[in-house]
Amino acid sequence: MKSDHVKKGMQQAPHRSLFNALGMTKEEMEKPLVGIVCSYNEIVPGHMNLDKIAQAVKLGVAEAGGMPVMFPAIAVCDGIAMGHIGMKYSLVTRDLIADSTECMAIAHQFDALVMIPNCDKNVPGLLMAAARVNIPTVFVSGGPMLAGHVNGRKRSLSSMFEAVGSYAAGTMTESDVRNYEEHVCPTCGSCSGMYTANSMNCLTEILGMGLEGNGTIPAVYSERIKLAKHAGMAVMDMLRKNIRPRDIMTKEAFINALTMDMALGCSTNTMLHIPAIAHEAGFDFEVELANEISEKTPNICHLAPAGPTYMEDLYEAGGIYAVMKEIAGLGLLNLDCMTVTGKTVGENIKHAVNRNPEVIRPVDNPYMKTGGLAVLKGNLAPDTAVVKRSAVLPEMMVHEGPARVFDCEEDAIAAIKGGKIVPGDVVVIRYEGPKGGPGMREMLNPTSAIAGMGLDNSVALITDGRFSGASRGASIGHVSPEAAVGGPIALVEEGDIISINIPEYKLELKVSDEELARRKAAWVPRKPNITTGYLARYAKLVTSANRGAILSADQAD
């Protein structure tokens, strides 16, 4: 066993004395040492129940013959961090989580790991760590929140942000907003739509790193506790069979994940996280591959914010395996990929049943014939830009209008709420990228303000920052190269005409090459607004955007 390095032999007598200090018995020291990486805290609603998940995992590990030992991982609530300097710290935690978990796992020589994440950067950070450490590992997430109910209709956090915009537009009263405030987030769990957290939890299940139900069983269901116990048992089975993360997270598994990303209509943030996780597993690919996959993959789920259904509805309809079985029927999935069950994808989904064809549309009756995400390119985004196509209204799939340019999120929000943005405009928010922010903030506040003002059918938004999975409308983010390194988005001037054509994957600034060259020659880099602390150090590491995907420190130039 790997843990023998700290448990057996005369040289390890000091180590054993420290295990004695933990109250560990001789019998326990003879068992495999299984690290339980628990992201429990009391500030993130999606993590407030993870202590119970961890205790269930420990029971499962112990019952299967292992010695479970818990240690923590951090997690940020993007909703609480939204709209202020705190959001600059959200994305960077992904690498902090990966790095610190790697340190703990290797320093203490664990034989296996069970990862317990739930929210946005916590899931990909732990997947990155699992690929690096490469010892038998199973994921069991905390599960999604139940949808709220306001005036007889299901609602979620994105509805709350849009309610604030509606209040600014004068279409909601303060009392109306308070009603939303008290009812949209009724339980613990990750926010209830197909936002980033739930997207990544579902993709973890698709990759084969989580058991069936990992992405969809609601946080408050007792079934989630049973899942956690089975995860503890499963990791011991993986240890006996020596099945490791890189045996599961293969190139074919990542293609499966991208394919299902399109079918489900996941968050645009998956275009940051999947390449980063794949890199840690030894595979690099261009995110434009998403378009190739999208062209042949129908979008068969429309969960909030794209549609009126929520994670609990997807669970009741048959869950991720039912969606996979629909897509597998088109021959679009590799069914031979290994999973943490010790079985292949094909074996896992064989029993799946689609119980609600309105929540999970059959492939011959999709919401869209193409996938939920699109990667755009053009002279405004020579590398990439990403849009959640499934959340864009049909009339905004092709749009052309004058640029309204802002150098930070706050100025854009003030203009939107102040009635200074009119139908036809293209709002451009720049210097919000990984280096320029620094930290690449999510733009849920401005997109929600646009929707709340009733402009989501006539106003587009483009940024070198990123969009929350809760964003909807013609919201195009991850524009690369970013403004801080002199990308074309830095050269846009007020009133320039911008053309968006999502079906043709194009994002163009209607300015001549000669004029762009002139502007580039005259461009002066902006001083970063954060010069000390962790963010400043991070910004120095991020010297490239790798087609829009944030780099780990070891990838930076």
VEXLUM-820674 format. One record per residue (C-alpha): residue number from 0; x, y, z. Coordinates in nm, 2 decimals. Layout:
N
<NUM, <X, Y, Z>>
...
//
This chain:
557
<0, <0.00, 0.00, 0.00>>
<1, <0.11, 0.35, -0.07>>
<2, <0.04, 0.44, 0.30>>
<3, <0.31, 0.19, 0.40>>
<4, <0.55, 0.47, 0.34>>
<5, <0.42, 0.63, 0.66>>
<6, <0.30, 0.33, 0.85>>
<7, <0.55, 0.04, 0.83>>
<8, <0.91, -0.02, 0.92>>
<9, <1.15, 0.10, 1.19>>
<10, <1.20, 0.44, 1.01>>
<11, <0.83, 0.50, 1.03>>
<12, <0.81, 0.46, 1.41>>
<13, <0.79, 0.84, 1.45>>
<14, <0.50, 0.85, 1.20>>
<15, <0.32, 0.58, 1.39>>
<16, <0.36, 0.78, 1.71>>
<17, <0.17, 1.06, 1.54>>
<18, <-0.10, 0.83, 1.42>>
<19, <-0.12, 0.72, 1.79>>
<20, <-0.18, 1.08, 1.87>>
<21, <-0.48, 1.08, 1.64>>
<22, <-0.62, 0.79, 1.84>>
<23, <-0.57, 0.54, 1.56>>
<24, <-0.55, 0.18, 1.66>>
<25, <-0.30, -0.08, 1.54>>
<26, <-0.59, -0.25, 1.35>>
<27, <-0.68, 0.07, 1.18>>
<28, <-0.32, 0.13, 1.08>>
<29, <-0.32, -0.20, 0.90>>
<30, <-0.60, -0.09, 0.67>>
<31, <-0.58, 0.12, 0.36>>
<32, <-0.56, 0.50, 0.44>>
<33, <-0.85, 0.67, 0.25>>
<34, <-0.85, 1.05, 0.24>>
<35, <-1.20, 1.21, 0.26>>
<36, <-1.16, 1.55, 0.10>>
<37, <-1.46, 1.74, 0.24>>
<38, <-1.55, 2.09, 0.13>>
<39, <-1.79, 2.16, 0.42>>
<40, <-1.83, 2.51, 0.54>>
<41, <-2.09, 2.74, 0.69>>
<42, <-2.09, 3.02, 0.43>>
<43, <-2.18, 2.83, 0.10>>
<44, <-2.54, 2.70, 0.08>>
<45, <-2.42, 2.42, -0.15>>
<46, <-2.17, 2.31, 0.12>>
<47, <-2.36, 2.34, 0.45>>
<48, <-2.47, 1.97, 0.42>>
<49, <-2.13, 1.82, 0.33>>
<50, <-2.05, 1.72, 0.68>>
<51, <-2.34, 1.47, 0.67>>
<52, <-2.22, 1.35, 0.33>>
<53, <-1.87, 1.30, 0.47>>
<54, <-1.99, 1.10, 0.77>>
<55, <-2.18, 0.87, 0.53>>
<56, <-1.87, 0.83, 0.31>>
<57, <-1.67, 0.74, 0.61>>
<58, <-1.92, 0.47, 0.71>>
<59, <-1.90, 0.33, 0.36>>
<60, <-1.52, 0.32, 0.35>>
<61, <-1.50, 0.16, 0.70>>
<62, <-1.76, -0.10, 0.61>>
<63, <-1.56, -0.19, 0.30>>
<64, <-1.24, -0.23, 0.50>>
<65, <-1.07, 0.11, 0.48>>
<66, <-0.95, 0.37, 0.73>>
<67, <-1.12, 0.70, 0.64>>
<68, <-0.95, 1.02, 0.74>>
<69, <-1.11, 1.36, 0.66>>
<70, <-0.93, 1.68, 0.55>>
<71, <-1.07, 2.00, 0.41>>
<72, <-1.09, 2.18, 0.08>>
<73, <-1.20, 2.55, 0.04>>
<74, <-1.50, 2.66, -0.16>>
<75, <-1.64, 3.00, -0.25>>
<76, <-2.01, 3.08, -0.31>>
<77, <-2.02, 3.26, -0.64>>
<78, <-2.36, 3.41, -0.56>>
<79, <-2.23, 3.58, -0.25>>
<80, <-1.91, 3.68, -0.42>>
<81, <-2.10, 3.83, -0.72>>
<82, <-2.10, 4.20, -0.80>>
<83, <-1.80, 4.31, -0.59>>
<84, <-1.42, 4.26, -0.55>>
<85, <-1.49, 3.91, -0.41>>
<86, <-1.58, 3.77, -0.76>>
<87, <-1.22, 3.84, -0.86>>
<88, <-1.12, 3.57, -0.61>>
<89, <-1.36, 3.30, -0.73>>
<90, <-1.20, 3.15, -1.04>>
<91, <-0.85, 3.16, -0.89>>
<92, <-0.96, 2.93, -0.61>>
<93, <-0.99, 2.64, -0.86>>
<94, <-0.61, 2.62, -0.87>>
<95, <-0.57, 2.68, -0.50>>
<96, <-0.81, 2.38, -0.44>>
<97, <-0.62, 2.16, -0.69>>
<98, <-0.28, 2.26, -0.55>>
<99, <-0.37, 2.22, -0.18>>
<100, <-0.54, 1.89, -0.23>>
<101, <-0.24, 1.75, -0.42>>
<102, <-0.02, 1.87, -0.13>>
<103, <-0.23, 1.70, 0.13>>
<104, <-0.27, 1.37, -0.06>>
<105, <0.09, 1.32, -0.14>>
<106, <0.23, 1.45, 0.19>>
<107, <0.03, 1.20, 0.38>>
<108, <0.05, 0.91, 0.13>>
<109, <-0.31, 0.82, 0.11>>
<110, <-0.40, 0.50, -0.07>>
<111, <-0.73, 0.64, -0.21>>
<112, <-0.95, 0.95, -0.20>>
<113, <-1.31, 1.03, -0.19>>
<114, <-1.38, 1.39, -0.31>>
<115, <-1.68, 1.57, -0.17>>
<116, <-1.73, 1.90, -0.36>>
<117, <-2.04, 2.08, -0.48>>
<118, <-2.01, 2.44, -0.61>>
<119, <-1.85, 2.61, -0.90>>
<120, <-1.47, 2.60, -0.88>>
<121, <-1.46, 2.33, -0.61>>
<122, <-1.56, 2.05, -0.85>>
<123, <-1.31, 2.12, -1.13>>
<124, <-1.04, 2.20, -0.88>>
<125, <-1.08, 1.86, -0.72>>
<126, <-1.10, 1.68, -1.05>>
<127, <-0.77, 1.85, -1.15>>
<128, <-0.62, 1.72, -0.82>>
<129, <-0.76, 1.37, -0.88>>
<130, <-0.59, 1.36, -1.22>>
<131, <-0.26, 1.48, -1.08>>
<132, <-0.24, 1.25, -0.78>>
<133, <-0.38, 0.95, -0.97>>
<134, <-0.47, 0.72, -0.69>>
<135, <-0.82, 0.55, -0.68>>
<136, <-1.07, 0.83, -0.64>>
<137, <-1.45, 0.86, -0.63>>
<138, <-1.65, 1.18, -0.63>>
<139, <-1.98, 1.23, -0.44>>
<140, <-2.11, 1.58, -0.46>>
<141, <-2.35, 1.76, -0.22>>
<142, <-2.64, 1.77, -0.47>>
<143, <-2.86, 2.05, -0.61>>
<144, <-3.10, 2.27, -0.42>>
<145, <-3.47, 2.22, -0.47>>
<146, <-3.63, 2.49, -0.68>>
<147, <-3.81, 2.77, -0.50>>
<148, <-4.17, 2.86, -0.56>>
<149, <-4.29, 3.22, -0.61>>
<150, <-4.65, 3.29, -0.70>>
<151, <-4.71, 2.93, -0.80>>
<152, <-4.41, 2.90, -1.03>>
<153, <-4.07, 2.73, -0.98>>
<154, <-3.79, 2.98, -0.95>>
<155, <-3.41, 2.99, -0.87>>
<156, <-3.12, 3.22, -0.80>>
<157, <-3.11, 3.36, -1.16>>
<158, <-3.47, 3.47, -1.11>>
<159, <-3.36, 3.66, -0.80>>
<160, <-3.09, 3.86, -0.99>>
<161, <-3.34, 3.93, -1.27>>
<162, <-3.60, 4.05, -1.01>>
<163, <-3.35, 4.32, -0.90>>
<164, <-3.33, 4.43, -1.27>>
<165, <-3.71, 4.44, -1.29>>
<166, <-3.72, 4.65, -0.98>>
<167, <-3.48, 4.90, -1.15>>
<168, <-3.71, 4.90, -1.45>>
<169, <-4.01, 4.98, -1.24>>
<170, <-4.19, 4.65, -1.32>>
<171, <-4.15, 4.51, -0.97>>
<172, <-4.21, 4.66, -0.63>>
<173, <-3.98, 4.62, -0.33>>
<174, <-4.24, 4.38, -0.18>>
<175, <-4.23, 4.17, -0.50>>
<176, <-3.85, 4.15, -0.47>>
<177, <-3.87, 4.06, -0.10>>
<178, <-4.11, 3.77, -0.19>>
<179, <-3.85, 3.64, -0.44>>
<180, <-3.57, 3.69, -0.18>>
<181, <-3.75, 3.48, 0.08>>
<182, <-3.84, 3.19, -0.15>>
<183, <-3.61, 3.13, -0.45>>
<184, <-3.34, 2.94, -0.24>>
<185, <-3.54, 2.72, -0.01>>
<186, <-3.29, 2.45, 0.08>>
<187, <-2.92, 2.37, 0.10>>
<188, <-2.75, 2.26, -0.22>>
<189, <-2.60, 2.40, -0.54>>
<190, <-2.84, 2.65, -0.71>>
<191, <-3.12, 2.46, -0.88>>
<192, <-3.07, 2.52, -1.25>>
<193, <-2.81, 2.40, -1.50>>
<194, <-2.56, 2.65, -1.37>>
<195, <-2.19, 2.59, -1.34>>
<196, <-2.20, 2.38, -1.02>>
<197, <-2.46, 2.14, -1.14>>
<198, <-2.31, 2.14, -1.49>>
<199, <-1.98, 2.02, -1.34>>
<200, <-2.14, 1.77, -1.11>>
<201, <-2.33, 1.62, -1.40>>
<202, <-2.01, 1.61, -1.61>>
<203, <-1.83, 1.44, -1.32>>
<204, <-2.09, 1.16, -1.35>>
<205, <-2.05, 1.15, -1.73>>
<206, <-1.67, 1.14, -1.71>>
<207, <-1.72, 0.83, -1.49>>
<208, <-1.58, 0.98, -1.18>>
<209, <-1.91, 0.98, -0.98>>
<210, <-2.18, 0.72, -0.93>>
<211, <-2.52, 0.73, -1.09>>
<212, <-2.72, 1.03, -0.94>>
<213, <-2.42, 1.23, -0.85>>
<214, <-2.53, 1.52, -1.06>>
<215, <-2.90, 1.52, -1.00>>
<216, <-3.01, 1.37, -0.67>>
<217, <-3.13, 1.67, -0.46>>
<218, <-2.92, 1.77, -0.17>>
<219, <-3.21, 1.72, 0.08>>
<220, <-3.30, 1.37, -0.03>>
<221, <-3.20, 1.07, 0.18>>
<222, <-3.10, 0.91, -0.14>>
<223, <-2.79, 1.14, -0.14>>
<224, <-2.68, 0.99, 0.19>>
<225, <-2.71, 0.64, 0.05>>
<226, <-2.51, 0.76, -0.26>>
<227, <-2.23, 0.88, -0.02>>
<228, <-2.22, 0.54, 0.16>>
<229, <-2.19, 0.37, -0.18>>
<230, <-1.92, 0.61, -0.29>>
<231, <-1.71, 0.50, 0.02>>
<232, <-1.76, 0.14, -0.07>>
<233, <-1.69, 0.20, -0.44>>
<234, <-1.35, 0.36, -0.37>>
<235, <-1.24, 0.05, -0.18>>
<236, <-1.34, -0.16, -0.48>>
<237, <-1.14, 0.06, -0.70>>
<238, <-0.84, 0.03, -0.47>>
<239, <-0.86, -0.35, -0.49>>
<240, <-0.89, -0.34, -0.87>>
<241, <-0.63, -0.06, -0.90>>
<242, <-0.86, 0.15, -1.11>>
<243, <-0.72, 0.51, -1.11>>
<244, <-0.85, 0.85, -1.24>>
<245, <-0.64, 0.84, -1.55>>
<246, <-0.78, 0.50, -1.64>>
<247, <-1.12, 0.67, -1.63>>
<248, <-1.05, 1.03, -1.75>>
<249, <-0.93, 0.93, -2.09>>
<250, <-0.95, 1.13, -2.41>>
<251, <-1.26, 0.94, -2.51>>
<252, <-1.42, 1.02, -2.17>>
<253, <-1.36, 1.39, -2.23>>
<254, <-1.52, 1.37, -2.57>>
<255, <-1.82, 1.20, -2.40>>
<256, <-1.83, 1.49, -2.15>>
<257, <-1.82, 1.75, -2.43>>
<258, <-2.09, 1.57, -2.62>>
<259, <-2.32, 1.55, -2.31>>
<260, <-2.23, 1.92, -2.24>>
<261, <-2.40, 2.00, -2.57>>
<262, <-2.70, 1.77, -2.50>>
<263, <-2.77, 1.91, -2.16>>
<264, <-2.70, 2.28, -2.23>>
<265, <-2.44, 2.33, -1.96>>
<266, <-2.27, 2.65, -1.84>>
<267, <-2.02, 2.83, -2.06>>
<268, <-1.78, 2.78, -1.77>>
<269, <-1.74, 2.42, -1.87>>
<270, <-1.53, 2.56, -2.16>>
<271, <-1.28, 2.68, -1.90>>
<272, <-1.29, 2.37, -1.68>>
<273, <-1.29, 2.07, -1.91>>
<274, <-0.97, 2.18, -2.09>>
<275, <-0.80, 2.24, -1.76>>
<276, <-0.90, 1.90, -1.62>>
<277, <-0.80, 1.73, -1.94>>
<278, <-0.46, 1.90, -1.93>>
<279, <-0.40, 1.75, -1.59>>
<280, <-0.50, 1.41, -1.72>>
<281, <-0.25, 1.45, -2.01>>
<282, <-0.48, 1.56, -2.29>>
<283, <-0.48, 1.91, -2.46>>
<284, <-0.74, 2.01, -2.71>>
<285, <-0.87, 2.32, -2.88>>
<286, <-1.21, 2.43, -2.75>>
<287, <-1.32, 2.48, -3.11>>
<288, <-1.37, 2.10, -3.09>>
<289, <-1.70, 2.20, -2.92>>
<290, <-1.84, 2.33, -3.24>>
<291, <-1.76, 2.01, -3.43>>
<292, <-1.94, 1.81, -3.15>>
<293, <-2.22, 2.05, -3.13>>
<294, <-2.30, 2.02, -3.50>>
<295, <-2.40, 1.66, -3.46>>
<296, <-2.53, 1.66, -3.10>>
<297, <-2.89, 1.77, -3.04>>
<298, <-2.98, 1.98, -2.73>>
<299, <-3.24, 1.77, -2.56>>
<300, <-3.26, 1.94, -2.21>>
<301, <-3.37, 2.30, -2.14>>
<302, <-3.31, 2.35, -1.77>>
<303, <-3.31, 2.69, -1.60>>
<304, <-3.20, 2.95, -1.71>>
<305, <-3.27, 2.82, -2.06>>
<306, <-3.61, 2.67, -1.98>>
<307, <-3.86, 2.61, -1.71>>
<308, <-3.73, 2.28, -1.57>>
<309, <-3.49, 2.23, -1.28>>
<310, <-3.24, 1.97, -1.15>>
<311, <-3.51, 1.79, -0.94>>
<312, <-3.71, 1.75, -1.27>>
<313, <-3.41, 1.60, -1.44>>
<314, <-3.36, 1.36, -1.15>>
<315, <-3.72, 1.25, -1.16>>
<316, <-3.71, 1.21, -1.54>>
<317, <-3.43, 0.95, -1.52>>
<318, <-3.12, 1.16, -1.45>>
<319, <-2.80, 1.18, -1.64>>
<320, <-2.79, 0.82, -1.74>>
<321, <-3.13, 0.86, -1.92>>
<322, <-2.99, 1.16, -2.12>>
<323, <-2.68, 0.96, -2.20>>
<324, <-2.89, 0.67, -2.32>>
<325, <-3.08, 0.90, -2.56>>
<326, <-2.75, 1.04, -2.70>>
<327, <-2.59, 0.69, -2.72>>
<328, <-2.88, 0.59, -2.95>>
<329, <-2.72, 0.83, -3.21>>
<330, <-2.39, 0.66, -3.17>>
<331, <-2.23, 0.97, -3.03>>
<332, <-2.09, 0.82, -2.70>>
<333, <-1.79, 0.59, -2.65>>
<334, <-1.96, 0.32, -2.44>>
<335, <-1.64, 0.13, -2.36>>
<336, <-1.50, 0.40, -2.12>>
<337, <-1.43, 0.27, -1.77>>
<338, <-1.60, 0.43, -1.47>>
<339, <-1.58, 0.43, -1.09>>
<340, <-1.84, 0.15, -1.08>>
<341, <-1.58, -0.08, -1.23>>
<342, <-1.81, -0.11, -1.53>>
<343, <-1.81, 0.06, -1.86>>
<344, <-2.04, 0.35, -1.96>>
<345, <-2.24, 0.11, -2.18>>
<346, <-2.30, -0.12, -1.89>>
<347, <-2.39, 0.16, -1.66>>
<348, <-2.66, 0.32, -1.88>>
<349, <-2.81, 0.00, -2.01>>
<350, <-3.09, 0.01, -1.75>>
<351, <-3.17, 0.38, -1.78>>
<352, <-3.53, 0.49, -1.87>>
<353, <-3.65, 0.83, -1.99>>
<354, <-3.95, 0.89, -1.76>>
<355, <-4.04, 1.24, -1.89>>
<356, <-3.99, 1.32, -2.26>>
<357, <-4.06, 1.69, -2.20>>
<358, <-3.77, 1.72, -1.95>>
<359, <-3.55, 1.49, -2.16>>
<360, <-3.66, 1.52, -2.51>>
<361, <-3.61, 1.22, -2.74>>
<362, <-3.34, 1.28, -3.00>>
<363, <-3.59, 1.29, -3.28>>
<364, <-3.77, 1.58, -3.10>>
<365, <-3.49, 1.80, -2.96>>
<366, <-3.51, 2.16, -2.83>>
<367, <-3.24, 2.23, -3.09>>
<368, <-3.07, 2.02, -3.35>>
<369, <-2.73, 2.15, -3.24>>
<370, <-2.57, 2.16, -2.90>>
<371, <-2.62, 2.40, -2.62>>
<372, <-2.28, 2.58, -2.65>>
<373, <-2.11, 2.76, -2.93>>
<374, <-1.75, 2.89, -2.97>>
<375, <-1.74, 3.20, -3.19>>
<376, <-1.44, 3.35, -3.37>>
<377, <-1.37, 3.66, -3.58>>
<378, <-1.17, 3.97, -3.58>>
<379, <-1.31, 4.07, -3.24>>
<380, <-1.22, 3.72, -3.10>>
<381, <-0.93, 3.58, -3.30>>
<382, <-0.89, 3.30, -3.05>>
<383, <-1.23, 3.23, -2.90>>
<384, <-1.56, 3.35, -2.75>>
<385, <-1.82, 3.13, -2.59>>
<386, <-2.20, 3.16, -2.58>>
<387, <-2.47, 2.94, -2.42>>
<388, <-2.67, 2.90, -2.74>>
<389, <-2.95, 2.71, -2.57>>
<390, <-3.03, 3.02, -2.35>>
<391, <-3.04, 3.27, -2.65>>
<392, <-3.37, 3.38, -2.79>>
<393, <-3.42, 3.29, -3.16>>
<394, <-3.44, 3.66, -3.26>>
<395, <-3.09, 3.72, -3.10>>
<396, <-2.91, 3.43, -3.28>>
<397, <-2.81, 3.69, -3.54>>
<398, <-2.77, 4.05, -3.42>>
<399, <-2.59, 4.36, -3.53>>
<400, <-2.57, 4.69, -3.34>>
<401, <-2.36, 4.97, -3.20>>
<402, <-2.11, 4.91, -2.93>>
<403, <-2.16, 5.06, -2.58>>
<404, <-1.82, 5.03, -2.43>>
<405, <-1.74, 4.99, -2.06>>
<406, <-1.41, 4.92, -1.89>>
<407, <-1.56, 4.74, -1.58>>
<408, <-1.88, 4.56, -1.48>>
<409, <-2.00, 4.83, -1.24>>
<410, <-2.01, 5.11, -1.51>>
<411, <-2.21, 4.88, -1.74>>
<412, <-2.47, 4.79, -1.47>>
<413, <-2.51, 5.16, -1.39>>
<414, <-2.58, 5.24, -1.75>>
<415, <-2.82, 4.95, -1.79>>
<416, <-3.02, 5.03, -1.48>>
<417, <-3.00, 5.40, -1.57>>
<418, <-3.19, 5.34, -1.89>>
<419, <-2.89, 5.44, -2.11>>
<420, <-2.89, 5.11, -2.30>>
<421, <-3.15, 5.09, -2.57>>
<422, <-3.28, 4.81, -2.80>>
<423, <-3.02, 4.71, -3.06>>
<424, <-2.72, 4.80, -2.85>>
<425, <-2.42, 4.57, -2.80>>
<426, <-2.28, 4.62, -2.45>>
<427, <-1.91, 4.56, -2.43>>
<428, <-1.75, 4.50, -2.09>>
<429, <-1.37, 4.47, -2.11>>
<430, <-1.06, 4.45, -1.88>>
<431, <-1.24, 4.18, -1.68>>
<432, <-1.03, 3.89, -1.81>>
<433, <-0.80, 3.66, -1.62>>
<434, <-0.51, 3.90, -1.63>>
<435, <-0.70, 4.23, -1.66>>
<436, <-0.96, 4.18, -1.39>>
<437, <-0.75, 4.02, -1.26>>
<438, <-0.95, 3.70, -1.19>>
<439, <-1.21, 3.69, -1.47>>
<440, <-1.53, 3.79, -1.29>>
<441, <-1.87, 3.64, -1.38>>
<442, <-2.11, 3.88, -1.54>>
<443, <-2.44, 3.76, -1.39>>
<444, <-2.53, 4.11, -1.26>>
<445, <-2.53, 4.28, -1.60>>
<446, <-2.70, 4.00, -1.79>>
<447, <-2.97, 3.98, -1.52>>
<448, <-3.01, 4.36, -1.54>>
<449, <-3.06, 4.34, -1.91>>
<450, <-3.32, 4.06, -1.87>>
<451, <-3.49, 4.24, -1.58>>
<452, <-3.52, 4.56, -1.79>>
<453, <-3.69, 4.35, -2.06>>
<454, <-3.40, 4.39, -2.31>>
<455, <-3.28, 4.03, -2.34>>
<456, <-3.46, 4.01, -2.68>>
<457, <-3.29, 4.31, -2.82>>
<458, <-2.95, 4.38, -2.65>>
<459, <-2.64, 4.16, -2.66>>
<460, <-2.35, 4.16, -2.42>>
<461, <-1.98, 4.08, -2.49>>
<462, <-1.70, 4.05, -2.24>>
<463, <-1.35, 3.92, -2.19>>
<464, <-1.47, 3.82, -1.85>>
<465, <-1.70, 3.52, -1.82>>
<466, <-2.07, 3.45, -1.77>>
<467, <-2.23, 3.26, -1.49>>
<468, <-2.41, 2.94, -1.58>>
<469, <-2.72, 3.13, -1.46>>
<470, <-2.69, 3.39, -1.74>>
<471, <-2.92, 3.39, -2.04>>
<472, <-2.96, 3.59, -2.35>>
<473, <-2.71, 3.68, -2.62>>
<474, <-2.43, 3.68, -2.36>>
<475, <-2.09, 3.62, -2.52>>
<476, <-1.80, 3.57, -2.28>>
<477, <-1.44, 3.44, -2.26>>
<478, <-1.34, 3.67, -2.55>>
<479, <-0.97, 3.60, -2.62>>
<480, <-0.72, 3.76, -2.64>>
<481, <-0.84, 3.97, -2.35>>
<482, <-0.82, 4.35, -2.34>>
<483, <-0.53, 4.36, -2.09>>
<484, <-0.30, 4.20, -2.34>>
<485, <-0.41, 4.42, -2.63>>
<486, <-0.68, 4.19, -2.78>>
<487, <-0.91, 4.35, -3.03>>
<488, <-1.18, 4.40, -2.76>>
<489, <-0.95, 4.66, -2.61>>
<490, <-0.97, 4.85, -2.94>>
<491, <-1.35, 4.88, -2.97>>
<492, <-1.48, 5.24, -2.97>>
<493, <-1.82, 5.37, -2.87>>
<494, <-2.06, 5.33, -3.16>>
<495, <-1.86, 5.07, -3.36>>
<496, <-2.09, 4.82, -3.52>>
<497, <-2.06, 4.47, -3.39>>
<498, <-2.20, 4.17, -3.58>>
<499, <-2.30, 3.85, -3.40>>
<500, <-2.39, 3.53, -3.60>>
<501, <-2.42, 3.24, -3.36>>
<502, <-2.53, 2.98, -3.63>>
<503, <-2.22, 3.06, -3.83>>
<504, <-1.99, 3.09, -3.52>>
<505, <-1.89, 3.45, -3.61>>
<506, <-1.81, 3.75, -3.40>>
<507, <-1.70, 4.05, -3.60>>
<508, <-1.62, 4.42, -3.54>>
<509, <-1.72, 4.62, -3.85>>
<510, <-1.39, 4.80, -3.88>>
<511, <-1.12, 4.77, -4.15>>
<512, <-0.80, 4.59, -4.08>>
<513, <-0.61, 4.91, -4.14>>
<514, <-0.82, 5.10, -3.88>>
<515, <-0.77, 4.81, -3.62>>
<516, <-0.39, 4.83, -3.69>>
<517, <-0.39, 5.20, -3.63>>
<518, <-0.58, 5.16, -3.30>>
<519, <-0.35, 4.88, -3.19>>
<520, <-0.04, 5.10, -3.25>>
<521, <-0.20, 5.37, -3.04>>
<522, <-0.32, 5.14, -2.76>>
<523, <-0.17, 5.20, -2.42>>
<524, <-0.18, 4.91, -2.16>>
<525, <-0.38, 4.99, -1.85>>
<526, <-0.22, 4.96, -1.51>>
<527, <-0.38, 4.67, -1.31>>
<528, <-0.61, 4.79, -1.03>>
<529, <-0.48, 4.52, -0.79>>
<530, <-0.10, 4.53, -0.74>>
<531, <-0.05, 4.33, -0.42>>
<532, <-0.17, 4.01, -0.26>>
<533, <-0.26, 3.67, -0.41>>
<534, <-0.46, 3.81, -0.71>>
<535, <-0.16, 4.02, -0.82>>
<536, <0.07, 3.71, -0.81>>
<537, <-0.19, 3.51, -1.00>>
<538, <-0.22, 3.77, -1.27>>
<539, <0.15, 3.75, -1.33>>
<540, <0.13, 3.37, -1.37>>
<541, <-0.15, 3.40, -1.63>>
<542, <0.03, 3.51, -1.94>>
<543, <-0.18, 3.32, -2.19>>
<544, <-0.55, 3.22, -2.21>>
<545, <-0.51, 2.90, -2.41>>
<546, <-0.81, 2.96, -2.63>>
<547, <-1.01, 3.10, -2.34>>
<548, <-0.92, 2.83, -2.09>>
<549, <-0.76, 2.96, -1.77>>
<550, <-0.42, 2.80, -1.71>>
<551, <-0.29, 2.63, -1.41>>
<552, <0.03, 2.77, -1.27>>
<553, <0.23, 2.49, -1.42>>
<554, <0.09, 2.58, -1.76>>
<555, <0.18, 2.95, -1.76>>
<556, <0.46, 3.07, -1.98>>
//
